[in-house]
Amino acid sequence: MTIEAFITAKSKGRYREITEMAYEEGGFGRLYKAKDFYRNGAEVCIKVIKPNLPRDLQLKMWQDEVRALSKYARRSNIVNLVDKPYEFTGQDKYLFFVMDYVRGDRLGSSKYKIELSLGRNLATLALFQLCSAIYSIHQRGEYHQDIFPDNIKMNGDDLILLDMGGMRETARRSGTVIFGGEIYSAPEVSPSRLRIKKFRTMRKAKMGSFETADIFSIGAIFYELIMGKTFFETPDESNQLKEFIYDYYSDLPEPNQAIVGASKAHKADLIRRLIKMKQEYHGIIRKYLQRLETYKGFLTQQGFSAALSELLTNALSLFPPERPKAEDLLAALFPYMMDEAKASFSKGDWTGSLKWFKHLERHFDEMTLECKDEDPLFRERVVRHLQTHLSVYLRTCLGAGASLFYLGFFSQAKEKFFKAEEVLAHQAQLLSVEARETYVLKIRNNLAACTFMSGQVKKAREEFERLLKAVEGASSVVRANLAICTRFTPET
């Protein structure tokens, strides 16, 4: 029986018109496009674990990826499963699962080069979405370890991670080695084949946090999007640095005595060790350090803050402890994105401002949904994130509503203002009285303005009057809006 016939039979005719997407084949799975006749012919993507692999390995790979995808059903930046996966027996020839079909273009057709040109703003939005998705993964105590151009699709300004098959639990620290993708993988992930066994042992004992390998991959992808060239010029250059990092950690007598402290101290320690190491590393390390300095300067010239430029540069550090966490990158990206949104808004480019607000809002909305997760430790971390950045969430809702208001979408603008009111009601205790009253004033003023623009002049006038009575020291904006309503309200 063919794979196509097996899928149709197993799904009882639900999935039909099945065609293989050979150009998008993964390392351990074949991808098929099909129509879901339970959902009016909606397109789906079906991943079939390669049947030539040992059965135990097939089953493990199927279970790992299905489990990973099931955890992130609330995430728009991670491909979603379609319904619950089918159950398979030892008699079934193939193992498969069904995902939403993701439209758009891959960043690249391979693990070695980005082929999609995004520009600074779109590249930054892609960076933010990657950090948002990886933040959720890391807060669960897992790491992705397979962030390459061919695993990422862009649909307009939306980014989607396609493959979760390589994900691991940080606590397990499997020391998994991935071949291919040397251009984007961190030095500690894929050393030369000759040193695999020794390297696995060393990585577990001396290199600390495993999830920082994801941060390096994100950093390398953003570097290429911004600079227009790969961070590592060739796979050989990447492999040389992997050899260096192996020798560096081999020389450490105790676990976790790797680079710690300030950046200058890191480099001083690096130079001292270089003196003792083979001459062959001197040139590659000098080139690497110079490349980081050039990159940092370029980021600053492009308008990124000094703090964000520092974090993005450190994301490409050879040493895992020096790389920032996804939370650090998000915290630095929030003000940058708010500033970009406000700049667009002030120019009257409300569509442009809405684009920045959309991605900020989606991040916080999905974090809110993840507060319902079954894992108590994960819930606690997500709640803390939302509370820490409450003001950004509120200002995002207000900004998105204002952008929609000026675009003439008053009902949709009202929804954003109501959302801000709901968020404020749930977390009001975290704000000072003054900050709380300021937000209340803005939200209710904006809601009344939407009422007025929707043609309900009398009702809007009543809302402004109530607001003036309820909020002491109401702003001149409210008084001006009331005056406008009074002028337009017919005499009775």
Backbone hydrogen bonds, N-H to C=O, Kabsch-Sander energy under -0.5 kcal/mol:
donor,donor_aa,acceptor,acceptor_aa,energy
6,F,2,T,-2.4
7,I,3,I,-2.5
8,T,4,E,-2.1
9,A,5,A,-2.4
10,K,6,F,-3.1
11,S,7,I,-2.2
12,K,9,A,-1.3
13,G,8,T,-3.1
14,R,11,S,-1.2
16,R,14,R,-0.6
16,R,35,K,-1.9
19,T,33,K,-2.8
21,M,31,L,-3.2
22,A,20,E,-0.9
24,E,21,M,-2.1
25,E,22,A,-1.3
26,G,29,G,-1.6
30,R,48,V,-2.9
32,Y,46,I,-2.4
33,K,19,T,-3.2
34,A,44,V,-2.1
35,K,16,R,-2.7
36,D,42,A,-3.0
37,F,14,R,-3.1
37,F,35,K,-0.8
39,R,36,D,-1.3
41,G,36,D,-1.8
42,A,36,D,-1.0
42,A,39,R,-1.2
44,V,34,A,-2.5
45,C,99,M,-2.9
46,I,32,Y,-3.3
47,K,45,C,-0.5
47,K,97,F,-2.4
48,V,30,R,-3.0
48,V,46,I,-0.6
49,I,47,K,-0.5
49,I,95,L,-2.3
50,K,28,F,-2.1
53,L,50,K,-1.5
58,Q,54,P,-2.5
59,L,55,R,-2.6
60,K,56,D,-2.2
61,M,57,L,-2.7
62,W,58,Q,-2.5
63,Q,59,L,-2.6
64,D,60,K,-2.8
65,E,61,M,-2.1
66,V,62,W,-2.3
67,R,63,Q,-2.5
68,A,64,D,-2.1
69,L,65,E,-2.8
70,S,66,V,-2.2
71,K,67,R,-1.2
72,Y,68,A,-0.7
72,Y,69,L,-0.8
73,A,70,S,-0.9
75,R,72,Y,-1.7
76,S,74,R,-0.6
78,I,75,R,-0.8
79,V,161,L,-2.4
82,V,98,V,-2.8
83,D,81,L,-0.7
92,D,89,T,-1.4
97,F,47,K,-1.6
99,M,45,C,-3.3
100,D,80,N,-2.4
101,Y,43,E,-1.2
102,V,100,D,-0.6
103,R,101,Y,-0.7
105,D,154,M,-2.4
107,L,149,P,-1.0
107,L,152,I,-2.4
108,G,149,P,-1.1
110,S,113,K,-0.6
115,E,107,L,-3.1
116,L,107,L,-1.6
118,L,116,L,-0.5
122,L,118,L,-0.5
123,A,119,G,-2.4
124,T,120,R,-2.3
125,L,121,N,-2.1
126,A,122,L,-2.2
127,L,123,A,-2.5
128,F,124,T,-2.6
129,Q,125,L,-2.2
130,L,126,A,-2.4
131,C,127,L,-2.6
132,S,128,F,-2.4
133,A,129,Q,-2.4
134,I,130,L,-2.8
135,Y,131,C,-2.5
136,S,132,S,-1.6
137,I,133,A,-1.8
138,H,134,I,-3.0
139,Q,135,Y,-2.4
140,R,136,S,-0.7
140,R,137,I,-0.8
141,G,138,H,-2.0
142,E,137,I,-1.6
143,Y,168,R,-2.7
148,F,146,D,-1.2
151,N,148,F,-2.0
152,I,149,P,-1.3
153,K,160,I,-2.3
154,M,105,D,-3.1
155,N,153,K,-0.5
155,N,158,D,-3.0
156,G,154,M,-0.6
157,D,155,N,-0.5
158,D,155,N,-1.7
160,I,153,K,-2.3
161,L,77,N,-3.4
162,L,151,N,-2.9
163,D,151,N,-0.5
167,M,164,M,-1.3
168,R,143,Y,-2.6
170,T,141,G,-2.8
171,A,141,G,-0.6
172,R,169,E,-0.7
173,R,169,E,-1.3
179,F,177,V,-0.5
184,Y,181,G,-1.6
185,S,181,G,-2.0
189,V,186,A,-2.0
190,S,186,A,-0.9
195,R,192,S,-1.6
196,I,193,R,-1.0
199,F,195,R,-2.8
200,R,196,I,-2.5
201,T,197,K,-1.6
202,M,198,K,-2.2
203,R,199,F,-3.0
204,K,200,R,-1.8
205,A,201,T,-1.8
206,K,202,M,-3.2
207,M,202,M,-0.6
207,M,203,R,-1.0
213,A,210,F,-1.8
214,D,211,E,-1.2
215,I,211,E,-0.9
216,F,212,T,-1.9
217,S,213,A,-1.9
218,I,214,D,-2.5
219,G,215,I,-2.6
220,A,216,F,-2.6
221,I,217,S,-2.2
222,F,218,I,-2.5
223,Y,219,G,-2.4
224,E,220,A,-1.8
225,L,221,I,-2.1
226,I,222,F,-2.4
227,M,223,Y,-3.2
228,G,224,E,-1.9
233,E,231,F,-0.5
238,S,234,T,-1.8
239,N,235,P,-2.7
240,Q,236,D,-2.1
241,L,237,E,-1.5
242,K,238,S,-1.6
243,E,239,N,-2.2
244,F,240,Q,-2.2
245,I,241,L,-2.5
246,Y,242,K,-1.8
247,D,243,E,-2.2
248,Y,244,F,-2.8
249,Y,245,I,-2.4
250,S,246,Y,-2.0
251,D,247,D,-1.1
251,D,248,Y,-0.7
252,L,249,Y,-1.2
257,Q,254,E,-1.1
266,H,262,A,-1.8
267,K,263,S,-2.2
268,A,264,K,-2.4
269,D,265,A,-2.3
270,L,266,H,-2.6
271,I,267,K,-2.7
272,R,268,A,-2.1
273,R,269,D,-2.2
274,L,270,L,-2.2
275,I,271,I,-1.7
276,K,272,R,-0.9
276,K,273,R,-0.5
277,M,273,R,-1.0
277,M,274,L,-0.7
281,Y,278,K,-1.7
282,H,279,Q,-1.4
283,G,279,Q,-0.5
284,I,280,E,-0.5
285,I,281,Y,-2.3
286,R,282,H,-2.2
287,K,283,G,-2.2
288,Y,284,I,-2.1
289,L,285,I,-2.6
290,Q,286,R,-2.1
291,R,287,K,-2.2
292,L,288,Y,-1.8
293,E,289,L,-1.9
294,T,290,Q,-2.4
295,Y,291,R,-2.3
296,K,292,L,-2.5
297,G,293,E,-2.1
298,F,294,T,-2.2
299,L,295,Y,-2.5
300,T,296,K,-1.8
301,Q,297,G,-2.0
302,Q,298,F,-1.7
303,G,300,T,-1.4
304,F,299,L,-2.1
309,S,305,S,-2.8
310,E,306,A,-2.1
311,L,307,A,-2.0
312,L,308,L,-2.6
313,T,309,S,-1.9
314,N,310,E,-2.6
315,A,311,L,-1.5
316,L,313,T,-1.6
317,S,314,N,-2.0
322,E,319,F,-1.8
323,R,319,F,-0.6
323,R,320,P,-1.3
329,L,325,K,-1.9
330,L,326,A,-2.5
331,A,327,E,-2.4
332,A,328,D,-1.6
333,L,329,L,-1.9
334,F,330,L,-2.3
336,Y,332,A,-0.9
337,M,333,L,-2.9
338,M,334,F,-2.4
339,D,335,P,-2.5
340,E,336,Y,-2.2
341,A,337,M,-2.5
342,K,338,M,-2.6
343,A,339,D,-2.4
344,S,340,E,-2.1
345,F,341,A,-2.5
346,S,342,K,-2.6
347,K,343,A,-1.0
348,G,345,F,-1.7
349,D,344,S,-2.5
350,W,348,G,-1.4
353,S,349,D,-2.1
354,L,350,W,-2.0
355,K,351,T,-1.3
356,W,352,G,-1.2
357,F,353,S,-2.4
358,K,354,L,-2.6
359,H,355,K,-1.3
360,L,356,W,-1.7
361,E,357,F,-3.0
362,R,358,K,-2.4
363,H,359,H,-1.9
364,F,360,L,-2.0
365,D,361,E,-2.8
366,E,362,R,-2.6
367,M,363,H,-1.9
368,T,364,F,-2.2
369,L,365,D,-1.9
370,E,366,E,-2.0
371,C,367,M,-0.6
371,C,368,T,-0.9
372,K,369,L,-1.7
373,D,370,E,-1.7
379,R,375,D,-2.5
380,E,376,P,-2.3
381,R,377,L,-1.9
382,V,378,F,-2.3
383,V,379,R,-2.7
384,R,380,E,-2.0
385,H,381,R,-2.0
386,L,382,V,-2.4
387,Q,383,V,-2.5
388,T,384,R,-2.5
389,H,385,H,-1.8
390,L,387,Q,-1.1
393,Y,389,H,-1.8
394,L,390,L,-2.5
395,R,391,S,-2.5
396,T,392,V,-2.1
397,C,393,Y,-2.2
398,L,394,L,-2.3
399,G,395,R,-2.6
400,A,396,T,-2.8
401,G,397,C,-2.3
402,A,398,L,-2.5
403,S,399,G,-2.3
404,L,400,A,-2.2
405,F,401,G,-2.4
406,Y,402,A,-2.3
407,L,403,S,-1.2
408,G,405,F,-1.4
409,F,404,L,-2.7
410,F,408,G,-1.2
413,A,409,F,-2.2
414,K,410,F,-2.2
415,E,411,S,-1.6
416,K,412,Q,-1.5
417,F,413,A,-2.0
418,F,414,K,-2.6
419,K,415,E,-2.0
420,A,416,K,-2.2
421,E,417,F,-2.0
422,E,418,F,-2.2
423,V,419,K,-2.8
424,L,420,A,-2.5
425,A,421,E,-2.1
426,H,422,E,-1.7
427,Q,423,V,-1.6
428,A,424,L,-0.8
430,L,427,Q,-2.0
431,L,428,A,-1.8
436,R,432,S,-2.6
437,E,433,V,-2.5
438,T,434,E,-2.0
439,Y,435,A,-2.2
440,V,436,R,-2.4
441,L,437,E,-2.4
442,K,438,T,-2.2
443,I,439,Y,-2.8
444,R,440,V,-2.5
445,N,441,L,-2.3
446,N,442,K,-2.3
447,L,443,I,-2.3
448,A,444,R,-2.3
449,A,445,N,-2.1
450,C,446,N,-2.0
451,T,447,L,-2.0
452,F,448,A,-2.3
453,M,449,A,-2.5
454,S,450,C,-1.3
455,G,452,F,-1.9
456,Q,451,T,-2.0
457,V,455,G,-1.3
460,A,456,Q,-2.2
461,R,457,V,-2.3
462,E,458,K,-2.0
463,E,459,K,-2.0
464,F,460,A,-2.4
465,E,461,R,-2.3
466,R,462,E,-2.3
467,L,463,E,-1.9
468,L,464,F,-2.1
469,K,465,E,-1.7
470,A,466,R,-2.5
471,V,467,L,-2.3
472,E,470,A,-0.6
474,A,471,V,-1.0
478,V,475,S,-0.5
479,R,475,S,-1.4
480,A,476,S,-2.5
481,N,477,V,-2.4
482,L,478,V,-2.4
483,A,479,R,-2.1
484,I,480,A,-2.0
485,C,481,N,-2.3
486,T,482,L,-2.7
487,R,483,A,-2.0
488,F,484,I,-1.5
489,T,485,C,-1.3
